[in-house]
């Protein structure tokens, strides 16, 4: 395993959380007695291979984030970076804050509190000759591609009505999670190109894919839920309590 200074983690936690609706930064919302982002930071802190953690938060939350890092003794956090307009901009800021000697970077959402430290370790060890590793789980539901009805729908004020275009093969579909782990030089290069070109993707792995890199997917966990709405908080709490019982 590489020297600790060569493996770092970035935790994006600067999102507006438009669908969350709690009137505050989603990553600071208290979940089971601790802010969501603290759960993610503690999971990364527990992974010996990681030498540095960089939270990326909104400018106005920098002081609060620093207080949380001190209160919960997240010693691997030595700097906190202000976020950008979009998640991708925030990751870009975090990548450019890392030491250039960094070899591997783990990116994990601040809104995924139930990540297992073993999954983080697996994502690092699985990197091998690949440019990136993503955690994911096979989808359970049937997935359909949909589209609007077209010009008629727009002309008649019914563009919100959708029709099914096709039913996708569930056997080859996975729901992607974080952590996503990359060779630092590759993900920095991909983010740099995307930044210069104004290209945005829905996750970091998609940037590697877009610029011709090779990304491997490993088994994640259905417990590794991303908190998007307030209803997700209740689901995550139920999953967490169930996991605690299974460990007794």
N, C-alpha and C positions, 0 to 999 in steps of 0.2 A: 504493500500500500504506500502511496505517495506521502511525502512529508506533509504534516498538518497545514503548513502555510500555503500549500499548493491547492487545497480544496476549500472552497468558500461556498456560502449560501446566500441567496437573495430572497427576501420575503416581501413581495408587493402587498402593500396595505394602504394604498392611497385612493382606492376607488370610492366613487360617490355613493354606491349602493342604492341606486335609484329604485330598484324593486324591493329593497329591504323595508323602507318606510318607518324606521324607528326614530327619525329626527336626529340622528347622530352618525358619526363614522361607523360603518358596519364592523370594521375590524376591532373597534374599541368596545363593542357591545359585550356585556358580561354574560358569559356562558359557564354555568356550573361554578360560579364563584370567581372566575378570572376572565379578563377580556379575551376575545377570540384569538387575537394575534399572539397573545402570551402562550397559548397552547402550542401554536406552531413554532414559536421561538424556543420553547422548552424541549420540544421534540428534536429540533435540530441541535440544540445545545447538548443533548444526551448522546449524540453520535460522535464518537471519538475521532473519526476520520476528518471531521469538519473543523477547520481552524479559525474561521471567521464567519460571522453572520452580519449581513447588512439589511436592516429593515428599510423599506422605502415608504414614507408616509406623506400625507399632505403637509404643506408648509406650516399651516396653523397647528398641526399636531406634533411637531418636532419636540416641543418641551414635554408634552404628555408622554410621548414614546420614550424619551430619555428617562423620565421618572419611573415608567414601568420596567425598563431594563434594569435600573438600579434596584427597585423594590423586589423584583423576582430573580435578581442575581444572574442575569444572562451575560456572563463574563465574556463570551465570544463576540459580543456586539461592542465594537470600539468606535463605530461611526454610524450615524443615521442620515439617510439621504432624502431630500425632498423629492416628491413624485412629479410626474408630468401630467399632461392633459388626458392621455389614455394609459391603460395598463402597459402597453408596449413602450411608451415614452418613459414610464417609471422604471421598467427593467433596463432600458438603455442607460438611464442615469446611474442605476446600481452597478451595471457592468463597467462603466467608465470610472467608478469609484474604487474598483478592485485593483490590487497590486498586479502589475503586468507579469509577475512571476506565477500568477495563479494558473493552474493547469486544468482544474475541473471546477465547474460551478453548478450547484444544485439550486433550482428555482422552485419555491413552494409557496402557494397562496396563503396569505394570512387568514383567509376565511375557511381554511380546512383544518379544524381543530383536532380531529381524531386520527391524524396520520400516525402510523406506527413507525417507530425508529428503525425497525427491521426493514421496512419497505424503503426507507431512505438509504440504508446501508446497501440493500440489494441494487438500488438504482445506480449507486456508485460502482459497485463491483461488476455490474453487468455491462459497463460502458465499453471495456475491452477495445476493440478496433472500430467501434461505431462512432459517429459524430454526436449522437444523442440517444438518450433513453427516456421513454415516457412510461408512466404507470397508467394502467387502464383496466377496465372490466368489460367483458362481453355484455352487449345490451340484452335485456330480458324481453323488452316489448317489440312488437312489430313496428318497423319504422317506414313511414310513407313520405315520399317527396310530393310536395304540393305546389300549386301555383295559382295566381289570381285568374279569374275568368277571362281577362283581357280587356280590350278597349270598350266592349259593350258594358262591362261591369263598371268601368270608370265613368262612362257617359251617363249611366243610370244610378250613380251613387252607391254601387254595391261592390266596390273593390275590396271590401273586407271579407267577401265570401270567397272561399278557396275550393279548388277541386283537386282531387288526387291525380298526380301525374304518373307515379309508379310506386310499386312496393319493393323496397330494397331487400337484398338478401341478408337477413339477420346474422347468418353464420359468419359473415366477414366484417361485421360492424362492432366496434368497441367504443365505449364512452371513455374519453381520455381524462386523466386527473393530473394532479401534481403529487409528488415531486417529478420534475423533468430535469434531467442531468445532462450536461454537455461538456465537451472539450471547450475550454474557455476561449481559445483562439478562434474556434469555428463559430461559436454563438456571438462573440463580439463582432466578428467580420460580417455575419448575417445581419445583425442589428444595425451595424454601420451602413451597410448597403441599403437596407430598408429605410433607414432614416434619411439617407441622401435622396432616395427615389420617391419618398412619400408613400411607401407600400406598407399596409397594415394587415396583420393576420390575427386570427382568434387565439392562437397560442404561440409560444416560442418555438416549439418543434416545427410548426408550419413554415417559419422563416428558414430553418435549416433545409426543409424539404424544397422550398421555393428556389433556393440557390444550389440545388443539386446534391445536398448531403444525404447521408444514410441514417435513418432513425429506427431504432428497435423498440418494440413495446413489450413490457413485462406485466405480469399479473399484479394489479393493484388490489384494492379492497372495497367492497360495497359499503363498509363503515366509513371510508374516507370521503365523507360527504362534504360538498361545498355549500356553505351557508349563503343562500341567495335571497330568501324571503324569511319572514318571521316564523312561518310554519316549519321551515327547515331547522330552526333552533329546537323546537319540540321533538322533531324526528331524531336529531342528533343526540339530544339528551336521553331519549329512549334507547338508542343504540349503545350509547356509552354505559348506561346503567346495566344493560343486558351483558355487555362485555365484562363489566366488573363482576357480575354474578357468575359468569362462566369461568372466571379466574379463581373463584373461591374453592 
